[in-house]
Amino acid sequence: MINKRLLVKNLLAHNDENSFYDKKRFIAIGQKEGKAKFLKHVCALANSNPKNNSFIVIGVEDEDNQIVGVDFFDDSKIQNLVNAYLDNPPLISYENIPFPHLEEGKVVGLVTIKSKGKVCALRKNIWKYYGGMVFFREGSISMPKAYDIDLKDSNRAAVATIELHARNNIELTLDGVIDFINNRHKDLESNYKVFKEQFVVCWAGNQKKVKDQIYFSRVDIELINEQVKLFYSTLDEITISYDEHSFSTIEYVQLGLGGKQKYYPLEKVVITFSENGTYQIQSDLIFEPPQYHKKTIYHILNANNALLRKLDKKIVLNQSELTDLKHLPDTYLISYLNGFEEAKEQMEKARALLKKYDKKIYQSLKESLRILRKVKYN
């Protein structure tokens, strides 16, 4: 079992970016250019490593390898994105790796890419790249190549050594449990569960009981053995259940117009543990968004756009407008879910404005974009 935090450290220590590993300060797959560049690197790493895993480490400064972190990213459907744009798509996973020195909510992203052993190519046009293009790693650069390239097994031994040095042990597991409960979440309700005598899942959050059902908010869930953060949210609420074989969560999001707010189930995730030291994560979107009259949404969308224009021009908002601004992320999300696709573009525009204006509303916007991303890739 690989400790992913150790794996990240070993990758960063090995040497600079190369043909089996890339590093990024951040990725922006919500935007066309960022999505295209991400797919290019995935394609190049898959073609350069037909027999071994390859990796992208996200949240690291390029100049000095300083680990600065990125926001928690829980897009379990990133494989769908790769499948949609690449021929012979590799198997891909995105994991959130906590580091002790990072502020709450910040992690290092680890993308693991496993080739199918066939030439990977772009399936269709995206940004300035054309369908049919093939990419390959030359040192630390992803370069276009001819489609009839030979896939060479050149990195298997080096990657195997790095993964071997990142193997987990009981000391690291115990230290991880103690740190999670006693240090990082000493102000929250914390618990742990051991599965199959090998896996340890820890979770923490604010707990409340409603009609015999226990809900958690400000939730953090980690698979300690691998140092992987499975779930993190400061706003949404979840339910947790488990038996001897599996650990399950259902995430709820609060949506509505004005004072008529309601919790809607968003996603169910089940982690099933096996006796042979493996586990599987199954996620299912169970979201049925609220639907409203088109005229109502059109009015709200225009009002939100007017608020953004005022923020951009630094016009002081009155009390009523300040109240509307607090609901802006949710109402933009509702607008998009009701068929007004321009709402997504406005949410992206709002990022920079809200980050400067109000961090709490900015955090709410990031949560709304996370939900939108989940819905879109499903």
Residue, then its C-alpha position, 0 to 999 in steps of 0.5 A: m500500500i502506497n503512502k501518497r504523501l511519501l510518493v509526492k515527496n519522492l517524486l519532487a526529490h527525484n529530479d526535475e520534471n521528466s518523461f514520467y512526472d510533471k508538476k503544476r502550480f494549478i490546473a484550470i480544467g473549468q476553462k477551455e485552455g486549461k482543459a486542453k493543456f491538461l489533456k495534452h499532458v495526460c496524453a503525452l505522459a500516457n504515450s511516454n509510459p506504456k508500462n508504468n504509472s506516470f504522475i502530475v503533481i499539482g500545487v507546487e512552485d515550479e522554481d523551487n519545488q515549494i509545496v503551496g497547495v491548491d483547493f480540495f478538488d473532488d471531481s470523481k468523474i475526471q475519467n469521463l473528461v479524459n474518455a470524451y477527448l482522448d482515443n485509447p484514454p489512460l486510466i486516470s485518478y485525481e487524489n487530494i494529499p494533505f500536508p501538515h504545513l498547508e492551511e485548512g482546505k489546501v492540499v496537493g493534487l496527485v494525478t496518476i495516469k496508467s496507459k492502456g499500452k496503445v497510442c493515445a491521441l486527441r479525439k476531437n478539437i479543443w482550443k488550439y489542438y486538433g483532433g488526431m494530434v498525438f503528444f509525447r514527453e521530451g524531457s519535461i516538455s509535452m511535444p506533438k508527434a506523429y501518430d505512428i510513434d513506437l511506445k517504449d518501456s523506458n521508465r518502469a524500473a525508475v517508477a517502481t523504485i520510487e513507488l517502493h520507497a513510498r510504501n506505507n508502514i504501521e508507524l506512519t498509519l498510527d501517527g496519521v490517526i493521532d495527528f488527525i484526531n488530536n491536532r488537526h481536528k481537536d475542535l470537532e467530533s472525530n472518529y475512525k474505523v478499521f476495515k479488513e485489518q488494513f485500512v483506517v478511515c478517519w472523519a471529523g465534523n460538526q454533528k447534528k441530529v434531525k429526526d433520528q438522522i445524524y448529519f455532519s458539516r465542516v467535514d473532513i474524511e481521510l484514508i489514513n493509510e494512503q494519506v488521501k483526503l476523500f472528502y472536504s467541505t466547509l459548507d455542505e452536509i453529509t451523512i455517514s454509514y459503514d459496515e464491516h466491508s464498506f464506508s458510505t457517504i451521501e452529500y447534500v447541498q442547500l439550494g433555493l430562492g430567497g428564504k425557501q431553502k431545501y437540502y438536496p442529495l447530490e452524490k453517494v460515494v461507497i468505498t468497498f474494501s477487499e481482503n486482498g488489500t485493495y479497495q474500490i470507490q463507486s460514486d453516483l450522482i443522485f442530484e435532482p435540481p430544483q426547477y423554476h419558471k423561466k421568467t423568474i430565473y431570467h430576472i434573477l440572472n439579470a439582477n446578478n449580472a448587474l451586481l457584478r457590473k457594480l462590483d467591477k466598477k467599485i460602486v457601493l452596494n445598498q443593504s438589499e444588494l448586499t443580501d442578494l450578493k450573498h445568494l449570488p453563487d447559489t442563484y447562478l448555479i440554479s440558473y445554470l441547472n435551469g438551462f441558462e448556460e451563460a450563468k457558468e461564464q458569469m460565475e467564472k467572471a465573478r471569481a476575481l471580483l468576489k475573492k477581493y470583495d468577500k472571502k466567505i461569498y468567494q468560498s460559496l462560489k467555489e462550492s457552487l462551481r464544484i457542484l456544477r462540475k460534477v453535474k456537467y461531467n455526469 
